[in-house]
Amino acid sequence: MTDGRITTAKLGDHGPEVSVQGLGCMGMSFGYGPADASRATLERALELGVTFYDTADAYGAGENERFLAPFFKAHRDQVVIATKFALSIPPDDPTRRIVRNDPPYIRQAVEASLKRLDVDAIDLYYMHRRDVNVPIEESVGTMADLVREGKVKHLGLSEVTAGELRAAHAVHPIAAVQSEWSLFSRDIEAHVVPAARELGVALVPYSPLGRGFLTGSFTDAEQDLSAGDFRRQQPRFTGDNATANATLLELIRSVAKAHDATLGQIALAWVQQRATVHGLPVVPIPGTRKPARVEENTAATRIVLTDEQLDLLDGIAAQVAGNRYADMAFTSAGRE
């Protein structure tokens, strides 16, 4: 494994230039049990050419943004910061999330994120989830105002349908759509990906490693993961579903052996090659808390799968047991 820096890609027709693989920072302080977050992981990523860092105000009720702020401050001219709004946390119940896209909330959220991140402007500001009770044109109109005011540089959307993307893009150019995309989750290929290609919008796949399942690091969330790990609540990672899905890793393992690579590297290489397959920029954001994992993940950008290997992996998603969320209502697939 070399220490060579990874290449870059433009986030669609209207976005910034970023590393061809980003870093999902959620798990550094939220969602995956006890955190061992280290500044060393962020620094190592930057050394390897990772310039695109993803967070959200909902990750740890703002704690993730606060954790990242010193790193961003030290390297502001080298990094592209992406954060999100929309998942409001009621003060009386920190376990709940209420989706809000109304203009007053958007303005409140951006000011809070700017303060926690300690920056003058957010490079890429996403709508984290869609509130169908608020016209998307109204929400994106407010986001566009933030661009004009200099508080935000580029706009993004997460888990939107093709129709929602088109409606939003008509109000203001959208740089990127963030949605789950992996060997296990391919629902966006039916409608969202073609719309993004047509509009010149990049795709930013989150959970490209299937929340770690595709690396083989665990086989049953209830048995293998800590009590605070939210993957214990996801249907495909527990019980009979987990047992069935673990068998699907054998195909990935056979391809990994041919490349002297890890399971995770093959899963990431597959996602990276969606750019060529579908003809649009694809910048996955695998998450990790360990410098060694960043090295492993970025090395995957140099793996090129053959057509035969792509064909072999193609049928995996159709065999996956269980939905990616217990409630799919807040995903694009739940509304398409």
Secondary structure, 3 states (H helix, E strand, C coil): CCCCCCCEEECCCCCCEEECCCEECHHHCCCECCCCCCHHHHHHHHHCCCCEEECCCCCCCCHHHHHHHHHHHHCCCCCEEEEEECEECCCCCCCCCEECCCHHHHHHHHHHHHHHHCCCCEEEEEECCCCCCCCHHHHHHHHHHHHHCCCEEEEEEECCCHHHHHHHHHHCCCCEEEEECCCCCCHHHCCHHHHHHHHCCEEEEECCCHHHHHHCCCCCHHHHCCCCEHHHHCHHHCHHHHHHHHHCHHHHHHHHHHHCCCHHHHHHHHHHCHHHHHCCCECCCCECCCHHHHHHHHHHHHCCCCHHHHHHHCCCHHHCCCCCCCCHHHCCCCCC
